[in-house]
Every structure is written in C-alpha cells, then in structure tokens.
Amino acid sequence: MAQRTAEARARDIHRDHRQPPRPSLANKAERRKALRLAYGDSMGRGRWVDIDRIDGEAVEIAEKDPGQAIRYYWNIPDAGSGSWLDGEKWDARKAVREVPDGTPVVLALDGSDVDDWTVIRAETQDGYQFTPTYGPDRTPTVWNPADHGGQVPRLEVAAAVDELMARYTVVRMYCDPPYWETEVDELAARFGEKRVIRWETYRTTQMHAAAERLVTDVVKTDSGFTHDGCETTGLHVRNARKAARPGRRYVLKKASPSQKIDACVVSIICHEAAGDVTAGGLWPQPKKRKKIIVRR
C-alpha cells in the first residue's frame, strides 16, 4: 500500500524519501553513515531510532538476502534475490534522444483490462527503445487502470496506435493478445497482418529466449542498445522476478501483486520485434541521394 501511494500521480501526497548512496555492507563506517542519512532526524541522541540495533538487524538479514537489507534499512531500490535484471545495469543504458517523425520503428503492446497496466514501447533500427507519446498533451503510452476509473481506456489506446502508425514508419508491431483479441484483430485488418502480429507471452520457450536476448544486449559491453530512461519501465524492470519452468527455462513474475511488470514485458517483446525485423532484412533502406552534375 505504501509503494502504491508513493507511486501515485496525485499531488496531495507528501513524500519524504531519503535515499543515501549505496553502502558496502562489509564496511561498518559506510553502513552507519548511510543509515544516518536514510533515517535523518529520527536517529541520534534522544531520538527513537537506535543505530546499533538497526545496524545489527540489517547485518543479520544481509547474510541471506543483501538486497532485502538494502531495501528495508537504507531505503534503496534493489532487485533482490531471483531478480531478472540488475536495475543499475538497465539504468546505465539510458541515453535520451529525440526520434523524428517518419523514423522506422517497431512497436509492442501489452494490453490489460482492470488490474495490470497497458503499455506501448517502440524501438529504432539502431537499438534505441522508448515510450512514445500521443495526443495534444504528448502523454506517454502508459495506462494505469487506477487513473481511468478502474479500467483501461481502450479508445485512447486505439487512438494512440493510430497516431503512432501515422507518425512513424512502423515496420512491425507485436501484441500480446489476452483481453485484447478483438482489438488486435482489428489492428491487423487495418494495418496489415504482416505488420501487426500476435506475440503471446505465455509461450515459455519463446518468452524465455526473448527475455534472455534483452538481458544480453543490456549487459554486454559492446551492445548498441539504449533507452529513454522511462521511469515506469525502469521500475517494472526492477519488479520482475524469474519463475522457473521445465527445461532450465523461466518466465517472469511480479515480486508482489502490487509490483507491476507490464512495461518490462513490453520492452522484451519490442526488442524481440526489432531483432526479428533485423534478421528478416525488413528495415527500410535509406534512400540514396541523386547526384546532379551541372556542366558549364
């Protein structure tokens, strides 16, 4: 409940979020310095928080789950055990830039109805992934049902897709169809079955391979993958956990019911779409400029 309140867009919420630099858990001086920053005025002589007790509890928990200790006692977001991807490595790929209208891109849509979020992400040929915007207010293509009376506004999503199809050269769009079968079929009929394609995330083999592709391209040093630093996507990446499946594969699950991962899933299938388009040689080739020779 606290996390949901902290992440809400309402303006009448006071957020006192003290986040110190990440300490080395093996270094007592660093731990205590960071604790004093995290606890602020509540810690010190005559205050109600005892640094010796807090430090002792944190060290004890850190023996088995350092990520949990970092989250609970230093107020620092941490992927924790079983995480799909290190959030800091994801953040390191941030390189914000403008994507001009007409740019060839792929899109991905993961739709929901009343609980999970609906998100659209895009990726360019050179591996820049971003959350596009739509409408007169340039609203990000992220829909939280709680912000829309408890249900995703499907007409707004459809309007956003229409605008993105007109603004960019959309080579391919992957859609996860559950709850959106009719809408996906309508999009395929309008924009072509070779452009709008169903991509079911419940397929263990395919989803595992796609997730591993994105992990590899995020962590390898010579990767060209970058992204826009979308806060929702970064949070959802941190919320994603691995759930084991037969054949040494995994699918993604939430760290808890309230910790959404929809933008993370969209990023995975969007990157898969980009890879498939590259493998198929489907990216539009840049037009060659004609040379005009003037003879005098």
C-alpha positions, 0 to 999 in steps of 0.5 A, a space after each residue: 500500500 505504501 509503494 502504491 501511494 508513493 507511486 501515485 500521480 496525485 499531488 496531495 501526497 507528501 513524500 519524504 524519501 531519503 535515499 543515501 548512496 549505496 553502502 558496502 555492507 562489509 564496511 561498518 563506517 559506510 553502513 552507519 553513515 548511510 543509515 544516518 542519512 536514510 533515517 535523518 532526524 529520527 536517529 541520534 541522541 534522544 531520538 527513537 531510532 537506535 543505530 546499533 540495533 538497526 545496524 545489527 538487524 540489517 547485518 543479520 538479514 544481509 547474510 541471506 538476502 543483501 538486497 532485502 537489507 538494502 531495501 528495508 534499512 537504507 531505503 534503496 531500490 534493489 532487485 533482490 534475490 531471483 531478480 531478472 535484471 540488475 536495475 543499475 545495469 538497465 539504468 546505465 543504458 539510458 541515453 535520451 534522444 529525440 526520434 523524428 517523425 517518419 523514423 522506422 520503428 517497431 512497436 509492442 503492446 501489452 494490453 490489460 483490462 482492470 488490474 495490470 497496466 497497458 503499455 506501448 514501447 517502440 524501438 529504432 533500427 539502431 537499438 534505441 527503445 522508448 515510450 512514445 507519446 500521443 495526443 495534444 498533451 504528448 502523454 506517454 503510452 502508459 495506462 494505469 487502470 487506477 487513473 481511468 476509473 478502474 479500467 483501461 481506456 481502450 479508445 485512447 489506446 486505439 487512438 494512440 496506435 493510430 497516431 503512432 502508425 501515422 507518425 512513424 514508419 512502423 515496420 512491425 508491431 507485436 501484441 500480446 493478445 489476452 483481453 485484447 483479441 478483438 482489438 488486435 484483430 482489428 489492428 491487423 485488418 487495418 494495418 496489415 497482418 504482416 505488420 501487426 502480429 500476435 506475440 503471446 507471452 505465455 509461450 515459455 520457450 519463446 518468452 524465455 529466449 526473448 527475455 534472455 536476448 534483452 538481458 544480453 544486449 543490456 549487459 554486454 559491453 559492446 551492445 548498441 542498445 539504449 533507452 529513454 530512461 522511462 521511469 515506469 519501465 525502469 521500475 517494472 524492470 526492477 519488479 520482475 522476478 524469474 519463475 522457473 519452468 521445465 527445461 532450465 527455462 523461466 518466465 517472469 513474475 511480479 515480486 508482489 501483486 502490487 509490483 507491476 511488470 507490464 512495461 518490462 514485458 513490453 520492452 522484451 517483446 519490442 526488442 524481440 520485434 526489432 531483432 526479428 525485423 533485423 534478421 528478416 532484412 525488413 528495415 527500410 533502406 535509406 534512400 540514396 541521394 541523386 547526384 546532379 552534375 551541372 556542366 558549364 
